[in-house]
Amino acid sequence: MSGQLRLGLFLQETGHHIAGWREPSSAANAARDFRHQIELAQLAEAACFDLVFIQDSYAMRGANDVDAFQHSARAIHWDPLTALSALAMVTERIGLIGTATTTYNEPYTLARSFASLDHISQGRAGWNLVTSNNEAEALNFSRTEHAVHGDRYARAAEFLEVVKGLWDTWEDDAFLDDKQAGQFFDPAKLHVLDHHGENFVVKGPLTQARPPQGYPVLVQAGSSDTGKQLGASTADVIFTAQQNLEGAQRFYSDMKRLAREAGRDPAQLLIMPGLLPVVAATEAEAQAKFDALQELVLPKVGLATLATTLGEVDLSGYDLDGPLPDLPEANGPKSRRQLLIEMARRDNLTIRQLYQRVVGARGHLTVIGTPTQVADVMQQWLEEGGADGFNIMPGHLPVGLRDFTDLVVPELQRRGLFRRQYSGSTLREHLGLARPVNRHVR
């Protein structure tokens, strides 16, 4: 554990609470007017956040329940790589992490795109590697069904190896720019991949120089057994959903153990759970803020959000004030689905009570209270082996973020838990991560 917290802004256009877009101060058009994203990224950078993180899906969540999701602002969102490239032009230090699936992309395309983003941002890019838990994505890529979980992860592991091989196409000093001799690069420092595997055949070379960071920061969010193994062996950062300190400690120690068993320095794998903070001068005021958001949730939207988070299950025939039924196996999200089922069983929740918990943070930690109370939780998780930092998930934007940067960040700084200014320029420097060496350099 580090003595300093890592902080990311999980940038959801109108906020993470499903009814956040209805809050009077929220910008309901944030997925259509990019100026709002610029404001949020600059606000996070002014507070010295390590990074901005953008999730993605290639299919509309809840597309099968338009009656419910017409009341949600989740139908549209920005393309991460396009958005982050634009944000790179209006920020200077903050890291820029985008989600891209290995299931419905090709390694060469993503290798070039993320290398370009790392150059455009001068070393601030990161890739959140996912395997697509939204089964509807298959229907947008000329397929009739989604690949099974194990196959998705096998493809992802090979995909990542190909991408890293392409990033190592050029040695760092390959380009001579020798105008007098007329020599642009040193051919001895060009390495053609020529990969032949089970899922991919990729010749190379990559038509982009090696990224400034060596590799953009690699992020993963899978918490299934397969996802944990891949993350422990390859990722720099793990984003995870944890409900309490005890569960977070188990996950944290497990991931560090798996990293060590994979031959890695566990300190080079950072664990950053999601956190939805609702903060005000008094605990009563903070609770009133959260209650006001909860009041804006239409029951059919809450039920549809729960059904989608569980993997597009059909809960329409069940009593909202009855228990969550036994659910059939699904080919969508694994770890988040299990987390919610365990929550419902452990706390004896009805379907209605479960969706009321889900509509805010989708199973991530929610902390409601004063700046001191929120900082206390964050400090405890850091110091007692539950987290290296947090991915902050404001319920509504921009006010939810401004509350955190104005009230909680100064308290963390006062305690010596968070920086007052950036000391490095790249995302790897912010996070204390080593720069990978080109595998061709001896």
C-alpha positions as CSV (number, residue, x, y, z in Angstrom):
1,M,0.0,0.0,0.0
2,S,1.2,3.5,-0.8
3,G,0.8,6.4,1.6
4,Q,-0.9,8.4,-1.2
5,L,-4.3,7.7,-2.6
6,R,-4.7,7.4,-6.4
7,L,-7.9,9.2,-7.7
8,G,-9.7,8.7,-10.9
9,L,-12.8,10.4,-12.2
10,F,-15.2,7.8,-13.7
11,L,-16.8,10.1,-16.3
12,Q,-20.4,9.3,-16.9
13,E,-22.0,12.0,-18.9
14,T,-24.8,13.0,-16.5
15,G,-23.6,11.2,-13.5
16,H,-23.7,7.7,-12.2
17,H,-27.1,7.8,-10.5
18,I,-29.7,6.6,-13.0
19,A,-31.8,9.6,-12.2
20,G,-28.9,12.0,-12.0
21,W,-29.9,13.6,-15.3
22,R,-33.1,14.8,-13.7
23,E,-31.4,16.7,-10.9
24,P,-32.0,20.4,-11.6
25,S,-28.4,21.4,-11.8
26,S,-27.4,18.5,-14.1
27,A,-26.7,18.9,-17.8
28,A,-29.1,16.5,-19.4
29,N,-27.5,17.1,-22.9
30,A,-24.0,16.2,-21.7
31,A,-23.8,13.3,-24.3
32,R,-24.6,15.8,-27.0
33,D,-22.6,18.9,-26.0
34,F,-18.9,18.1,-25.5
35,R,-18.3,21.3,-23.6
36,H,-19.6,19.6,-20.5
37,Q,-17.0,16.9,-20.7
38,I,-14.3,19.5,-21.1
39,E,-15.5,21.3,-17.9
40,L,-15.4,18.1,-15.9
41,A,-12.0,17.0,-17.1
42,Q,-10.5,20.4,-16.3
43,L,-12.2,20.4,-12.9
44,A,-10.6,17.0,-12.1
45,E,-7.2,18.2,-13.3
46,A,-7.4,21.3,-11.2
47,A,-7.9,19.0,-8.2
48,C,-4.8,17.0,-9.3
49,F,-6.7,13.7,-10.1
50,D,-4.6,11.0,-11.6
51,L,-6.9,10.2,-14.4
52,V,-10.2,10.5,-16.2
53,F,-11.9,7.1,-17.1
54,I,-14.5,6.6,-19.8
55,Q,-16.5,3.3,-20.1
56,D,-18.0,2.0,-23.3
57,S,-20.4,-0.5,-24.8
58,Y,-21.1,-1.2,-28.5
59,A,-24.8,-1.7,-27.8
60,M,-27.5,0.4,-26.0
61,R,-28.1,-1.0,-22.5
62,G,-31.8,-1.8,-22.1
63,A,-32.6,-1.7,-25.8
64,N,-35.1,-4.4,-25.2
65,D,-37.0,-2.3,-22.7
66,V,-37.4,1.1,-24.4
67,D,-40.6,1.8,-22.3
68,A,-38.4,2.0,-19.2
69,F,-35.2,3.4,-20.6
70,Q,-36.9,6.3,-22.4
71,H,-36.8,7.8,-18.9
72,S,-33.0,7.3,-18.6
73,A,-30.1,9.3,-20.1
74,R,-28.1,6.1,-20.8
75,A,-29.1,5.7,-24.4
76,I,-26.2,7.6,-25.9
77,H,-22.6,8.2,-24.9
78,W,-19.3,9.5,-26.4
79,D,-16.9,7.2,-28.1
80,P,-14.0,7.0,-25.6
81,L,-11.0,7.3,-28.0
82,T,-12.5,10.2,-29.9
83,A,-13.5,12.0,-26.6
84,L,-10.2,11.4,-24.9
85,S,-8.2,12.7,-28.0
86,A,-10.3,15.9,-27.8
87,L,-9.7,16.1,-24.0
88,A,-6.0,15.7,-24.5
89,M,-6.0,19.1,-26.3
90,V,-7.6,21.0,-23.4
91,T,-5.8,19.3,-20.5
92,E,-2.1,19.1,-19.7
93,R,-1.5,16.5,-16.9
94,I,-4.4,14.3,-16.1
95,G,-4.4,10.7,-17.4
96,L,-6.9,9.7,-20.1
97,I,-8.2,6.1,-19.9
98,G,-10.6,4.7,-22.4
99,T,-12.5,1.4,-22.6
100,A,-12.2,-0.8,-25.7
101,T,-13.3,-4.4,-26.1
102,T,-11.2,-7.2,-27.3
103,T,-14.3,-9.1,-28.4
104,Y,-15.4,-6.7,-31.2
105,N,-12.2,-5.1,-32.3
106,E,-8.9,-6.1,-33.9
107,P,-5.5,-5.9,-32.2
108,Y,-3.9,-3.8,-35.0
109,T,-6.6,-1.2,-34.9
110,L,-6.5,-0.7,-31.1
111,A,-2.7,-0.8,-31.0
112,R,-2.5,2.1,-33.4
113,S,-5.3,4.0,-31.8
114,F,-4.0,3.9,-28.2
115,A,-0.4,4.5,-29.4
116,S,-1.7,7.6,-31.2
117,L,-3.6,8.8,-28.1
118,D,-0.5,8.3,-26.0
119,H,1.5,10.5,-28.4
120,I,-1.3,13.1,-28.8
121,S,-1.5,13.4,-25.0
122,Q,2.3,13.2,-24.5
123,G,2.2,10.1,-22.4
124,R,-1.2,10.2,-20.6
125,A,-3.1,7.4,-22.2
126,G,-4.6,4.2,-20.7
127,W,-6.6,1.3,-22.1
128,N,-9.3,-0.3,-20.1
129,L,-9.4,-3.8,-21.6
130,V,-12.8,-5.5,-21.5
131,T,-14.3,-8.6,-23.0
132,S,-17.9,-7.2,-23.5
133,N,-20.5,-8.3,-21.0
134,N,-23.3,-6.8,-23.0
135,E,-24.7,-9.7,-25.0
136,A,-26.5,-7.3,-27.4
137,E,-23.2,-6.1,-28.9
138,A,-23.0,-9.3,-31.0
139,L,-26.0,-8.2,-32.9
140,N,-24.2,-5.0,-34.1
141,F,-21.2,-7.0,-35.5
142,S,-22.9,-9.4,-37.9
143,R,-23.2,-12.2,-35.2
144,T,-26.3,-13.9,-33.9
145,E,-25.0,-14.7,-30.4
146,H,-22.3,-13.4,-27.9
147,A,-19.1,-15.5,-27.5
148,V,-19.0,-17.5,-24.3
149,H,-17.2,-16.2,-21.2
150,G,-14.1,-18.5,-21.4
151,D,-13.7,-17.9,-25.2
152,R,-13.8,-14.2,-24.7
153,Y,-11.0,-14.3,-22.2
154,A,-8.9,-16.6,-24.3
155,R,-9.2,-14.2,-27.2
156,A,-8.4,-11.2,-24.8
157,A,-5.2,-12.7,-23.6
158,E,-3.9,-13.3,-27.1
159,F,-5.3,-9.9,-28.2
160,L,-3.2,-8.2,-25.6
161,E,0.0,-10.0,-26.4
162,V,-0.5,-9.0,-30.1
163,V,-1.1,-5.4,-29.1
164,K,2.0,-5.2,-26.9
165,G,4.1,-6.8,-29.7
166,L,2.9,-4.2,-32.1
167,W,3.7,-1.4,-29.5
168,D,7.3,-2.9,-29.5
169,T,7.6,-2.6,-33.3
170,W,9.9,0.4,-33.0
171,E,12.7,0.8,-30.5
172,D,12.5,4.2,-28.7
173,D,15.5,5.6,-30.6
174,A,14.6,4.1,-34.0
175,F,13.9,7.4,-35.7
176,L,17.0,9.3,-36.8
177,D,15.4,12.3,-38.7
178,D,18.7,12.7,-40.4
179,K,17.9,15.2,-43.1
180,Q,21.5,15.5,-44.4
181,A,21.9,11.8,-44.9
182,G,18.3,11.3,-46.0
183,Q,17.7,8.6,-43.4
184,F,14.4,8.7,-41.5
185,F,14.8,5.5,-39.3
186,D,17.3,2.9,-38.4
187,P,16.1,-0.4,-40.0
188,A,17.9,-2.4,-37.3
189,K,15.5,-1.0,-34.7
190,L,12.4,-2.0,-36.6
191,H,10.9,-5.3,-35.5
192,V,8.1,-7.0,-37.5
193,L,5.7,-9.0,-35.3
194,D,4.6,-11.7,-37.7
195,H,2.1,-13.2,-35.2
196,H,0.4,-16.5,-35.9
197,G,-2.0,-17.6,-33.1
198,E,-5.3,-19.3,-32.4
199,N,-7.3,-16.2,-32.8
200,F,-5.1,-13.8,-34.8
201,V,-2.7,-13.6,-37.6
202,V,-1.0,-10.2,-37.6
203,K,2.0,-9.3,-39.7
204,G,2.9,-5.8,-38.7
205,P,4.8,-3.5,-38.4
206,L,2.7,-0.9,-36.6
207,T,2.5,2.5,-38.4
208,Q,3.0,4.5,-35.3
209,A,6.1,5.1,-33.1
210,R,6.4,3.3,-29.8
211,P,4.1,5.0,-27.2
212,P,5.9,7.6,-24.9
213,Q,5.0,5.4,-21.9
214,G,6.3,2.3,-23.6
215,Y,2.8,0.9,-23.2
216,P,-0.2,3.0,-22.3
217,V,-1.4,2.1,-18.8
218,L,-3.3,-1.2,-18.9
219,V,-6.5,-1.3,-16.9
220,Q,-8.9,-4.2,-16.3
221,A,-12.2,-4.5,-14.4
222,G,-12.9,-8.2,-14.5
223,S,-13.5,-9.8,-11.1
224,S,-14.4,-13.3,-12.2
225,D,-11.7,-16.0,-11.6
226,T,-10.7,-15.8,-15.2
227,G,-10.7,-12.0,-15.2
228,K,-8.7,-11.9,-12.0
229,Q,-6.0,-14.2,-13.5
230,L,-5.7,-12.0,-16.6
231,G,-5.6,-8.8,-14.6
232,A,-3.0,-10.1,-12.2
233,S,-0.7,-11.2,-14.9
234,T,-1.1,-8.2,-17.3
235,A,-2.8,-5.1,-15.9
236,D,-1.3,-2.1,-14.2
237,V,-4.6,-1.0,-12.6
238,I,-7.7,-3.0,-11.5
239,F,-11.0,-1.2,-11.3
240,T,-13.4,-3.2,-9.0
241,A,-16.8,-3.0,-7.3
242,Q,-16.6,-3.7,-3.6
243,Q,-19.3,-3.1,-1.0
244,N,-17.4,-3.2,2.3
245,L,-13.9,-3.1,3.7
246,E,-13.8,-6.8,4.5
247,G,-14.7,-7.8,0.9
248,A,-12.3,-5.2,-0.4
249,Q,-9.5,-6.6,1.7
250,R,-10.1,-10.1,0.4
251,F,-10.0,-9.0,-3.2
252,Y,-7.0,-6.7,-2.6
253,S,-4.9,-9.5,-1.0
254,D,-6.0,-12.0,-3.6
255,M,-5.0,-9.8,-6.5
256,K,-1.6,-9.0,-4.9
257,R,-1.0,-12.7,-4.3
258,L,-2.0,-13.6,-7.9
259,A,0.4,-10.8,-9.2
260,R,3.2,-12.2,-7.1
261,E,2.5,-15.8,-8.4
262,A,2.7,-14.4,-11.9
263,G,6.2,-13.2,-11.2
264,R,5.3,-9.5,-10.8
265,D,6.0,-6.9,-8.2
266,P,2.6,-6.6,-6.4
267,A,3.2,-2.9,-5.9
268,Q,3.0,-2.5,-9.7
269,L,-0.6,-3.6,-9.6
270,L,-2.9,-0.9,-8.3
271,I,-6.4,-1.7,-6.9
272,M,-9.0,1.1,-7.4
273,P,-12.6,0.4,-6.3
274,G,-15.4,2.5,-7.5
275,L,-16.8,5.1,-5.0
276,L,-20.0,7.2,-5.2
277,P,-19.6,10.0,-2.7
278,V,-22.5,12.1,-1.6
279,V,-21.0,14.9,0.5
280,A,-22.2,18.0,2.3
281,A,-21.4,20.1,5.4
282,T,-23.5,17.8,7.6
283,E,-24.5,14.2,7.4
284,A,-28.1,15.1,7.4
285,E,-27.6,17.4,4.4
286,A,-25.7,14.7,2.5
287,Q,-28.5,12.1,3.2
288,A,-31.1,14.6,2.0
289,K,-29.1,15.1,-1.3
290,F,-29.1,11.3,-1.8
291,D,-32.7,10.9,-0.9
292,A,-33.7,13.6,-3.4
293,L,-32.0,11.6,-6.2
294,Q,-33.7,8.4,-5.1
295,E,-37.1,10.1,-5.2
296,L,-36.4,10.8,-8.9
297,V,-36.2,7.1,-9.8
298,L,-39.3,5.8,-11.6
299,P,-40.0,2.2,-10.4
300,K,-39.9,0.8,-13.9
301,V,-36.5,2.4,-14.5
302,G,-35.2,1.0,-11.3
303,L,-36.4,-2.5,-12.1
304,A,-35.0,-2.3,-15.7
305,T,-31.6,-1.0,-14.4
306,L,-31.4,-4.0,-12.0
307,A,-32.4,-6.4,-14.7
308,T,-29.7,-5.0,-17.0
309,T,-27.0,-5.0,-14.4
310,L,-27.8,-8.7,-13.7
311,G,-27.3,-9.5,-17.4
312,E,-30.7,-8.6,-19.1
313,V,-32.7,-11.0,-16.9
314,D,-36.6,-10.8,-17.0
315,L,-37.9,-9.7,-13.6
316,S,-41.2,-8.4,-14.8
317,G,-43.3,-11.3,-13.5
318,Y,-42.1,-11.0,-9.9
319,D,-43.4,-9.1,-6.9
320,L,-41.3,-6.0,-6.4
321,D,-41.7,-6.4,-2.7
322,G,-40.7,-10.1,-2.8
323,P,-37.3,-11.7,-2.8
324,L,-34.9,-11.9,-5.7
325,P,-35.7,-15.2,-7.4
326,D,-33.1,-17.8,-8.3
327,L,-31.7,-16.7,-11.7
328,P,-30.7,-18.8,-14.6
329,E,-27.1,-18.9,-15.8
330,A,-26.2,-16.0,-18.2
331,N,-23.5,-15.2,-20.6
332,G,-23.1,-11.6,-19.6
333,P,-21.6,-10.0,-16.5
334,K,-20.3,-12.5,-14.0
335,S,-18.7,-10.8,-11.0
336,R,-21.1,-7.9,-10.8
337,R,-24.1,-10.2,-11.1
338,Q,-22.7,-12.4,-8.3
339,L,-22.0,-9.3,-6.1
340,L,-25.7,-8.2,-6.4
341,I,-27.1,-11.7,-5.8
342,E,-24.9,-12.0,-2.7
343,M,-26.0,-8.5,-1.5
344,A,-29.7,-9.5,-1.9
345,R,-29.3,-12.7,0.0
346,R,-27.0,-11.3,2.7
347,D,-29.2,-8.3,3.5
348,N,-32.6,-10.1,2.8
349,L,-33.5,-7.5,0.3
350,T,-36.6,-7.4,-1.8
351,I,-36.4,-6.7,-5.5
352,R,-37.4,-3.1,-4.9
353,Q,-34.8,-2.6,-2.1
354,L,-32.1,-4.2,-4.4
355,Y,-32.8,-1.9,-7.3
356,Q,-32.8,1.1,-4.9
357,R,-29.2,0.2,-4.1
358,V,-28.3,-0.4,-7.7
359,V,-29.6,2.8,-9.3
360,G,-26.9,4.8,-7.7
361,A,-23.5,3.0,-8.0
362,R,-24.4,-0.3,-9.7
363,G,-22.9,-2.3,-6.8
364,H,-20.0,0.0,-6.1
365,L,-19.4,1.6,-2.7
366,T,-21.6,4.6,-1.8
367,V,-20.5,6.8,1.1
368,I,-22.9,9.5,2.3
369,G,-21.7,12.1,4.8
370,T,-19.4,15.0,5.6
371,P,-16.0,15.6,4.1
372,T,-14.5,14.1,7.2
373,Q,-16.6,11.0,7.1
374,V,-15.9,10.4,3.4
375,A,-12.2,10.9,3.9
376,D,-12.3,8.6,6.9
377,V,-13.6,5.7,4.8
378,M,-11.0,6.4,2.0
379,Q,-8.2,6.6,4.5
380,Q,-9.3,3.4,6.3
381,W,-9.5,1.4,3.0
382,L,-6.0,2.7,2.0
383,E,-4.3,2.0,5.3
384,E,-6.0,-1.3,6.0
385,G,-5.4,-3.1,2.7
386,G,-8.6,-2.5,0.9
387,A,-7.5,-0.1,-1.9
388,D,-4.6,1.8,-3.5
389,G,-7.1,4.5,-4.5
390,F,-10.6,5.1,-5.8
391,N,-12.4,5.7,-9.0
392,I,-14.8,8.5,-8.1
393,M,-18.3,8.2,-9.5
394,P,-20.3,11.4,-8.8
395,G,-24.1,10.7,-8.7
396,H,-24.9,13.8,-10.8
397,L,-22.7,16.2,-12.7
398,P,-21.1,18.7,-12.5
399,V,-22.2,19.5,-8.9
400,G,-21.4,16.0,-7.5
401,L,-17.8,16.3,-8.7
402,R,-17.5,19.9,-7.5
403,D,-18.7,18.9,-4.1
404,F,-15.9,16.2,-3.9
405,T,-13.1,18.5,-5.2
406,D,-14.2,21.4,-3.0
407,L,-14.8,19.5,0.2
408,V,-13.1,16.1,0.2
409,V,-9.9,16.7,-1.7
410,P,-8.7,19.5,0.6
411,E,-9.4,17.2,3.6
412,L,-7.4,14.4,2.0
413,Q,-4.6,16.9,1.3
414,R,-4.6,18.1,4.8
415,R,-4.1,14.5,6.0
416,G,-1.2,14.1,3.6
417,L,-3.1,11.4,1.6
418,F,-3.3,13.2,-1.7
419,R,-1.0,15.4,-3.8
420,R,-1.3,19.2,-3.9
421,Q,0.4,19.4,-7.3
422,Y,1.5,17.1,-10.0
423,S,5.2,16.0,-9.9
424,G,5.3,14.1,-13.1
425,S,3.9,14.5,-16.6
426,T,2.8,11.0,-17.7
427,L,0.1,8.8,-16.3
428,R,2.7,6.1,-15.3
429,E,4.5,8.8,-13.3
430,H,1.4,9.9,-11.6
431,L,0.6,6.3,-10.6
432,G,4.1,5.3,-9.7
433,L,4.3,2.6,-12.4
434,A,7.4,1.5,-14.2
435,R,7.8,2.1,-17.9
436,P,7.9,-1.2,-19.8
437,V,11.1,-2.0,-21.6
438,N,10.9,-2.9,-25.3
439,R,11.2,-6.7,-25.5
440,H,13.7,-6.4,-28.4
441,V,16.2,-4.4,-26.4
442,R,18.8,-6.5,-24.6
